[in-house]
């Protein structure tokens, strides 16, 4: 594992798209996102991890938490998640939501709880991520930010 890993904002969309595509995560709507923030995990000049956040007033939709397979199991995903949660708090967001098909256990350990999709805020229900890109059986989760 390299020690030269750094988290920086605004990774280039081409690198982000390639990383998401390699992990099998949705990327079709990246170019059309409105108010969204991304953090990238960099190993030198290589983007090896990322996390995104769509902003909707005091709510946010967390998306695209990914770490290159070769760097998993070293807490890099947790570092990215914690950095994005800090960013969300600093941006006035008081509640985070996410959709996942295979990481419920991971997010549960980080304090996210499953909620009914019907309880999603209207702005989040209208996102492409919620309405089109994630399957209807994806787990919808919520975490209040203190």
Secondary structure, 3 states (H helix, E strand, C coil): CCCCEEEEECCCHHHHHHHHHHCCCCCCCHHHCCCEEEEEEEECCEEEEEEEEEEECCEEEEEEEEECHHHCCCCHHHHHHHHHHHHHHHCCCCEEEEEECCCHHHHHHCCCEECCHHHCCHHHHCCHHHHHHCCCCCEEEEEECC
